[in-house]
Amino acid sequence: MLIEFSVENFRSIKEKVTLSMVASSDKSLENNLIKPKVLKKDRLLKSAVLYGANASGKSNVIMALGFLKDLVMRSHKYQKGDEIKYSPFKLDEEYISKPSKFKVVFIKNNIKYVYGVSSTNEKIIDEYLYYYPKGRRALIFKRSGTTKYKFSIDKDKQKDNSERTLDNVLYLSKATQEKYDKTADTFDWFKDTLKVIGPTDHPGLIKFTIELLNKDQNLKTIILKSILEADLGIGDISASIKDLAIDDLPSEFPTELKGLIIDGKSKIRQREIKILHTVLNKEGKELNVYFDFNEESEGTQRLFSLIGPWIDALVNDRILVVDELDTKLHPILNIFLIKLFHDSTQNKSNAQLIFTTHNTNTLDLDLFRRDQIWFTEKNPDSGSTDLYSLVQYSPRKDENIQKGYLLGRYGAIPFIKENKIF
């Protein structure tokens, strides 16, 4: 479970901003809350939504989480001199040379962790990991000035790991690679629990849904039911991924690529998705027609790519982070997907959803609590992004949030000077 995420000096984000999943004292929509035992008094939100004008920076909040996850996953593979490829705030000369900073607070295996890192393009500057094994904070490691380390446990083993950690490599990643168990849970949280999805239909998402469909019949039933609930007229889905033999490749396939396959350096994998639609013919009898996946609407294809990760998150206690959820989806479909996370009969493992959208139909206090609604706004003078919650405006519980937002009551909307361009 995610408690909070902070980022500083990343893309349009200049000063530190924090997305908190800690619930306020608001008593509304109790089903939208998680009550983890390790936090005692605090409750967490099952979801959070980010609104804002185009180029206000809401996608950069998502990208920051994705960047940190990717850095943890690949850092131990870096060689000396490899660039970290960070993206500082570029509209202030002072910040171009400053490190980007990230901090994430989360729960893994009923233990609270705090992990933070700052880096430039060339090296890791600071890094730390704390945990609360008995409700009290304890240090696992602290790194400062790139090469200075402090350990409170397993000092000899950790010192040995740190001496083999390059300047541009995260100690978290390197220590886990060296099979150090105290960093493994944090690494696994990034690897397995945190899932970040961009606004486009990446082939990997479709592949993931196909794999779930073929994993077991129960998962296929759940996925089919979800798609049927969306009323797409779909009766059944058959999907597979198979390796193509050289002789099966079309004649126009480039000879150079065929050579790579023959040399065993690459594989060609073909996905095959058939979707059954059932209608009634003139005699009133059922007519079953299979469509290829590319014959379906873009909305159906988008839903298919999302539904696999969606079901997986709900079943396996993951944090699903989606940029531009409303892309190609009807507003009612958006609400259907969101409600799955809020419904305790569907979300039994306390999964969390974080997403950005322009769909104002979801700005509804019957769907979200005030502390679940966030806005991003770009400072017109500095060009930097600010992130804030609806809570700071203290709207009434019966207030029309959608109308108020479109009227500019909470900021975070485009400022259009004139209604004409000629």
Phi, psi and omega in degrees: 000139178270132176262309175199159178224131179236147179213146182216139178058058177222116181053240182278357181270114182264289177280162183300131171236151183227127172261113183255133176259013176278127183286150174279187180280002179307134183265000184278157173045060181298335179293344179275008185244154173245140180240078181290137183296326186291340180267352178060276185273323186286146173244153181247156179274141176283339180206162173212140180239139180247125175247157176169161178294164173303139179067019178276343176112004182295322177293332180290332173296316178294317180297326178296317176298317179295321179297314180297316177301313182296321179297317177298320183289325188250350189302319183293350179269352182295145171259166179301129179093349178295141180278144177281337177064050178278166185229086181285167174293123190259358183267012175218116184304326181296325185279340181299328181261356179279155177286152168279145183234139180224144176215134179227134177243128187208172177241131177222126181053043177063025175234135178277137179232151173229117180237135179219154180205147170227144183207157168254192179287337186260331187202162172279128181270303180228154179198141179206156177215120175244155172216167186235070186295331179232030179086356179241144185292136176223143181274133170266309173204156173219129182241133178220152180056031177073313190243356181264127184237151173227132180231144176248348178223154177046050189299317182294314181295317181292322178299319178297318178296319183294326181291342178258009181262119180292162181300328184263013183246137175292133175297324178306313182290316182294315181298321178294320176301327179276012175066036176274117190291334184287341175260350186296320181297320179293316177301315181294329177297315177295318185289313190254327186271318183273117180239122183244127183239130179279182184281349181253159182278088179292138180306331179297329178292317178296317178301319181296317179296319178300316180297321177293320179301326183263357183288310174200159186295328181297315178295320178299318179299318180295316180296315179299317180297321179296317180291323178294324177298332179281357174059053179262005179072024183261132180259327181200160178224132170239130184216141180207160174232126182226152176280135179269136173281159181304318183292341181273349182288143179295156184297331181279358179295130185306133180299324181298320180289325175299323178297321178296321180294318180297323180284358179077016183269349182203164177230149173253119181246131181249129175264142178229116181236122177243130183241124184271127173245134180245125178228173176258134177277187184297332180273000180083010179265153181292136176240119181261124181230129177265133176248144170289155183302320183286355175271347180282163179293160178297328178295317178296317179296320179295315180297319179298320181290330181274328192294330177296303176301328180296309180295318180301318179296315182295324183281326191245022173058053180255166174254111184261120182244118188234126175270127179058064179302327185285356182302117175069005182249141176293147180306325180292326176294321176303311182296321178302313181293320180296316183296335177299326179284330182279336184278115183293341176281340178259324181253078185275346185256008180063044172291159180234149179235131174231129183208159172252155180196160169251358184284102184284352177296338179272359175280076189220125181284359169272348179253318182238147167285163180296328181281355177269347185259123183236155180229148169242139179219137181267130177293121184294337181274315184263341183077012183264157184268136171246143179236128182209161184260156175298337182305325184293346178265349178048052179292152176295155182291340178259011183286144176279096185292320180300312180296316180298321179295313182293336176276356178086015184295330183248010183072199173063030175234160179296142175257108182252118186289318183223158180264025179209157179240351179243000000 
